[in-house]
């Protein structure tokens, strides 16, 4: 990553040190106008909680796991946008997905 990009990333309120994949996902969700709670560090990764009800766990290994339950009124639109942002290898561990 170029030096100027690193410094710009650190200025973002969504920056999580040592978690470039999580940071990229958060930035893309933010650009799509997802309302996000602040990310939090979990064991071996970062947890991102969009206000649509999903819980996105981004592990340091690069594994992405989506849990939670989408809010019914925004479920269809949110799911389509999440699928555009998240890696193809994302594991969806929720019955409603």
Protein Blocks (a to p, Z undefined) as FASTA:
>chain_A
ZZklmmmmmmpmkbcghilklmmmmmmmmmnopacddddddehiacdddfkopacdddfk
opacdedjddfklmmmmmmmmmmmpcfklccdbfkZZ
